[in-house]
Amino acid sequence: GGRVDILINTAEHVRAGGIIERKGLTVAREEIDVRYFGLMRLAQAFGPILRARGADGANSAAAFVNLLSVHALMNLPAYGAFSATEAACLSAAQSLRAELRPGGVKVVNLFFGPLETEWYQTVPPPKVAPSALANAAVDALRRGLEDVFVGDIAHDIRARLAVNPKAVERELGS
């Protein structure tokens, strides 16, 4: 087998829509399959390899980097089903962090707002350039950070959640 030092989960499957207005479960199943089950498949396939790299001790640079919408922390009802999937991915990443820690593997979550990609064409700025995510991942790994917020929207939501989560919930839902 090849050597894997850093795995970056970049899978995206962003679809507008809440919970009630969607008819059926087809799109939600696709989101869950791409994002949540995709994360699980990556972890199951590469977790043991990363753990083996982590056995290098102080020289270990093994890491699992997970890209997450900041709406994993607080649902954006206009993208309600997607936000719920992101929350499931966050929970899985927390479990993964605990499972990989004994092997010396770092699990980094990068929380971001809308990206400058095709999935977010209809969302107004400010948006995050994919290069900003890449730079944030490198910086987080260098500094040993586990949770990093990238872009104005992610920083804003993080700060407001610390003050009044219910106000953020109501605002995002209006």
Wavefront OBJ file of the C-alpha trace (Angstrom):
o trace
v 0.000 0.000 0.000
v 0.975 3.581 -0.602
v 1.872 6.132 1.996
v -0.883 8.538 3.074
v -0.018 11.461 5.331
v -2.947 13.839 4.903
v -6.432 13.064 3.666
v -8.727 15.977 2.771
v -12.441 15.268 2.518
v -13.680 17.699 -0.138
v -16.924 16.016 -1.181
v -19.679 18.536 -1.852
v -23.351 17.985 -2.524
v -25.171 21.251 -1.875
v -28.852 21.497 -2.715
v -31.225 24.252 -1.684
v -34.322 23.310 0.219
v -35.571 22.673 3.678
v -37.184 19.629 5.184
v -40.922 20.014 4.565
v -40.918 21.459 1.044
v -38.935 18.596 -0.427
v -41.104 15.870 -1.804
v -39.649 12.467 -1.007
v -36.200 11.567 0.188
v -34.215 11.175 -3.043
v -32.143 14.368 -2.774
v -31.635 13.958 0.973
v -30.399 10.405 0.409
v -27.938 11.694 -2.215
v -26.663 14.326 0.239
v -26.269 11.757 3.002
v -24.584 9.305 0.624
v -22.078 11.808 -0.771
v -21.304 13.724 2.403
v -21.907 11.546 5.475
v -21.444 8.066 4.075
v -18.607 9.420 1.910
v -16.863 10.603 5.076
v -17.395 7.191 6.661
v -16.077 5.389 3.573
v -12.942 7.571 3.548
v -12.409 7.025 7.276
v -12.819 3.267 7.003
v -10.537 3.025 3.961
v -7.801 5.408 5.114
v -8.121 5.518 8.904
v -5.966 2.426 9.463
v -3.314 3.749 7.046
v -3.282 7.149 8.759
v -3.034 5.472 12.162
v -0.036 3.485 10.949
v 1.609 6.759 9.866
v 0.715 8.231 13.244
v 2.821 5.531 14.873
v 5.837 7.581 13.736
v 5.325 9.491 17.000
v 6.824 12.983 17.169
v 7.604 12.848 13.447
v 4.000 12.056 12.536
v 2.273 14.430 10.180
v -0.785 12.237 9.643
v -4.044 14.169 9.450
v -7.656 13.893 8.315
v -8.944 17.303 7.182
v -12.705 17.665 6.950
v -14.270 20.577 5.053
v -17.619 21.534 6.603
v -20.158 24.238 6.006
v -20.422 26.509 9.045
v -24.093 25.529 8.930
v -23.067 22.236 10.524
v -23.119 24.348 13.706
v -26.404 26.176 13.040
v -28.902 25.165 10.392
v -29.660 27.504 7.489
v -33.272 26.510 6.703
v -32.989 27.630 3.051
v -30.481 24.753 2.863
v -32.008 22.828 5.759
v -31.472 19.246 4.651
v -27.903 20.017 3.548
v -27.202 21.733 6.891
v -28.490 18.653 8.730
v -26.156 16.460 6.683
v -23.244 18.753 7.563
v -24.164 18.426 11.257
v -24.014 14.636 10.893
v -20.559 14.993 9.312
v -19.408 17.161 12.216
v -20.574 14.551 14.702
v -18.788 11.816 12.728
v -15.605 13.930 12.657
v -15.740 14.250 16.443
v -15.970 10.477 16.742
v -13.189 10.081 14.196
v -11.000 12.464 16.188
v -11.394 10.259 19.262
v -10.749 7.082 17.267
v -7.626 8.429 15.544
v -6.090 10.371 18.469
v -4.385 7.292 20.018
v -2.596 6.801 16.671
v -1.331 10.379 16.705
v -3.566 11.396 13.797
v -4.917 14.956 13.803
v -8.515 15.570 12.710
v -9.055 19.146 11.534
v -12.456 20.641 10.743
v -12.457 23.663 8.440
v -15.775 25.529 8.743
v -16.595 27.856 5.861
v -19.394 29.955 4.428
v -20.449 29.864 0.766
v -17.627 28.937 -1.596
v -16.762 30.328 -5.007
v -17.930 27.110 -6.680
v -20.794 26.061 -8.930
v -22.796 24.735 -5.949
v -23.098 28.248 -4.482
v -23.761 30.257 -7.693
v -27.074 31.637 -6.449
v -25.784 32.618 -3.000
v -24.764 36.280 -2.599
v -21.228 37.267 -1.524
v -19.107 37.218 0.490
v -17.795 33.858 -0.690
v -14.678 31.898 0.162
v -12.143 31.049 -2.537
v -11.132 27.378 -2.563
v -7.509 28.554 -2.286
v -8.385 30.169 1.068
v -9.549 26.757 2.330
v -6.298 25.170 1.167
v -4.235 27.867 2.887
v -6.297 27.506 6.077
v -5.754 23.740 6.060
v -1.979 24.142 5.813
v -1.985 26.806 8.534
v -4.156 24.665 10.853
v -1.851 21.687 10.432
v 1.240 23.804 11.093
v -0.316 25.338 14.211
v -1.951 22.162 15.536
v -5.499 23.564 15.388
v -8.524 21.270 15.358
v -11.366 23.628 14.380
v -10.776 26.554 12.026
v -13.207 29.104 10.611
v -12.562 30.424 7.101
v -14.189 33.503 5.624
v -16.326 36.342 6.922
v -19.579 34.397 7.215
v -18.012 31.523 9.166
v -16.263 33.937 11.545
v -19.466 35.942 12.009
v -21.609 32.899 12.789
v -18.986 31.535 15.185
v -18.827 34.823 17.092
v -22.608 35.210 17.255
v -23.131 31.597 18.349
v -20.858 32.257 21.319
v -23.095 35.158 22.390
v -26.657 34.056 21.610
v -27.274 30.805 19.686
v -31.064 31.152 19.770
v -30.865 34.601 18.153
v -28.718 33.142 15.354
v -31.207 30.302 14.886
v -34.117 32.731 14.594
v -32.210 35.045 12.240
v -31.121 32.260 9.885
v -34.682 30.942 9.871
v -36.286 34.232 8.861
l 1 2 3 4 5 6 7 8 9 10 11 12 13 14 15 16 17 18 19 20 21 22 23 24 25 26 27 28 29 30 31 32 33 34 35 36 37 38 39 40 41 42 43 44 45 46 47 48 49 50 51 52 53 54 55 56 57 58 59 60 61 62 63 64 65 66 67 68 69 70 71 72 73 74 75 76 77 78 79 80 81 82 83 84 85 86 87 88 89 90 91 92 93 94 95 96 97 98 99 100 101 102 103 104 105 106 107 108 109 110 111 112 113 114 115 116 117 118 119 120 121 122 123 124 125 126 127 128 129 130 131 132 133 134 135 136 137 138 139 140 141 142 143 144 145 146 147 148 149 150 151 152 153 154 155 156 157 158 159 160 161 162 163 164 165 166 167 168 169 170 171 172 173 174
